[in-house]
Amino acid sequence: MRPENWARALVPIGLAAMVAGSLGPWVAHANAGMSLGVVDLVEFTKFMARAGLTAVVREWFYLPLLAGLVGSALWSARQLSGIKLAVAGGAALWALVVLPPYPYLLTAYRSPEDRLSLWMGIAALGAILMIAWLGQRIPQRLAMGALVLLAIGSLAPAVWQFAQLMPPLSLLYGAPVQMGWGLVVTLAGGGLVVLGGLAGLRPAGD
């Protein structure tokens, strides 16, 4: 296999790592109940914000997960129909995680606390469905460029907000917060997507 093909093969591995890492703990603690994954982190920081302990944009923690899901649909768009539909369907189902639970979902559009996660989830679902419909009509280099942007554009704000959250969270926990393996895997996955995507942007034969 040519070196650039090896590099492009990193993309699905990286996307899977971004999704899996987002579902794992970003905040590690000896007490498992105090370890926080992305979904827990978004919910926990909502109460911290209510108490005036932080002003982070908590929904940005969802970005790597949504980017991994949309990116997975984008990668599968050029695969066999069965693979494309399976990946897109799974991505669409997982994207529902970011939507507010029922019955809050019905009024989320006018709730300051739930509005952003609602529109982020809807945008991700729309992107996944659009990608599945377009399929192989999406040029490969456009897809690879979009994957690079998705990885960088999702990880940068999420990590920034995580860094902003660490001081008040450490104060609340009474000890310095430890970074969980979920965040490490998410960052590594994003790096693989960027490397593979950049390799895919190179013209064939270069």
N, C-alpha and C positions, 0 to 999 in steps of 0.2 A: 504493500500500500504506500502511495506517495506521501511524503511528510505533511502536505497540506490537507490530505484526506484524513490523516491521523488527527490533525488539529481540529478539523471540522467534526470529527467523531466525539470531541470533548463537549460539544454543545448539548446533546441530550443528557449526558451525565451531569453537566453543570446545572441544567434546568431542574433535573430531578433532585439535585442537592439543594437548590434554592427552595424548592417546595418542602422537602423533608426537613431542612434546617429551620424553616419558618414554623413548622409544627412541633419542633423540639424546643427545649428550654433555652431562652436567651439570657435569663437570669438564673444562675445556679445557687443552690442553698443546701446545706446539710439536711434541713427539713424539707422533704419533697413537696409539702404543701405550700412552701414559700418559693419554690422554683416557678418561674413564669415563662410560658411560651408566648408567642405573638398575640394570640387571642386573649389570653389571661392578662398580658401586659396592657393591651388596649383598654380592657375593662377596669383593671386596677388603677391605671392612671386617671381614669374618669373620676374616681373618688378622690384621688390625690388632688386633682384640679379643683374639685368642689371645695376641698379644704384649704385651697390656696397654696399648696405645697409645690406645684409645678405648673408651667404654662406650655408644655410641649404640645405639638400637634400629634396627638396620640394615633390618629388614623394613618400616619405615615409609616407606622410599624407594619401595616398591612402591605405596603408597596412591594417588597421582595416576593411575598407569596403570590400576589396578583401578577407581578411581572413573570414569575416562573410559570404560572398557569397560562397566561396569554402567550408567552414564549413557547411553551410546549405545543399549543395549538398551531403556532406559526411554524415550528419545526416539522410537525406532522402533516402540514398542508401538502407537502410534496411526496408523501408516502402513499402506500396502497390505501384504497378507500376504507377498508376495514380498520386499519390502524388509525387513519385520520379521524374517523368517526368515534372510535373508542377513546382516543386521547382528547379530542375536543369535548366529547360528552363528559368524561371524567373531570376535565378542567372546569367545565361549566358548573358541575355539581359542587366542586370544591370552592368555587368562587362565591357560592351562596353563603359560605361561612362568615363573610365580612358583613352581610346584611343584618340589620337589627332584628332581634327575634320578634315573632308575633306575640302580642298585638301591636307592639311598638312600631313594627314595620309600616303599619297603616298610616301613622302620623309622623313618620321619620322625616318626611320632606319639609316639615315646618319646625322640627326640633333642632336647636343649635347643637345638641350633643350627638345626634344621630344622622344629621343631614349629610355630612361629608362621607361617612362610611356607606350610606345608601347610594349616593351618586357614584362613588368609586366602584361599588359592586355592580351597579347597572352598567357602567362604562366597560368594566372587564367582561361582563357577560356579552355585551354588544360586540366587543372586539373579537371575542372567541367565536361567536356565531358568524360574524362577517368573514373572518379568516377561514372558517370551515366551508363557507359558501364559495369563496373565491378559489380556494384550493391551489392547484398548480398554476393558476393565472397570476399568482404573486411571483415576481421575478426573484430568483435566488439571491442575488446580491442585495436587493431591497430588503428581503427577509433577514439576511445576515446583518445588515446595517441596523435594522430595527431591533434585533436581538442585543446588539452591543449597547444601543441606547437604552433599552429596557433594563439591562443589568446595571449599568452605571447610574441611570436616572432613578432607579428604585433603591439601590443600596446607599447612595450618598445621603439622601435626606433621612433615611431610616437610621443609619449609623449616627448621623449628626444629632437626631433627636434622642437616641439612646445615650450618647455622651452627655447631653443636657440633663437627662433624667438621673444619671448616676449619683450626683451629690445629694439631692433630696431623698432618693431611694435608700442610699446608704445611711442617711440620718434616720430614716424611718425604721430600717432594719437594725440599727444600732451597731453596724459593722460595714466595712467596705463591701460593695456588691461584687460578686464574681461573675465573669462572663461565662455563659453556658455553652455547651457544645453546639446547641442549635444555631447560635449566631456565628460560630466558627465555620460550621458546615455551610451556612447560607453565604458567607463571604467567599469561601473557597469555591462554591458553585458559581457564584457571580463571576469570579476570576476566570473559571474555565469557559463560561459562556462568552466572555469578552475575547479571550484568546482564540476560541473556535470561530467566533463571528468575524474577527479581523482576518483570520486565515481564509474564511469564505468570501471575503471581499476582494481577495486577490484574483485577477483574471486567470483563467485556466492556462496552464503552461508556463506561468511565471515561477 
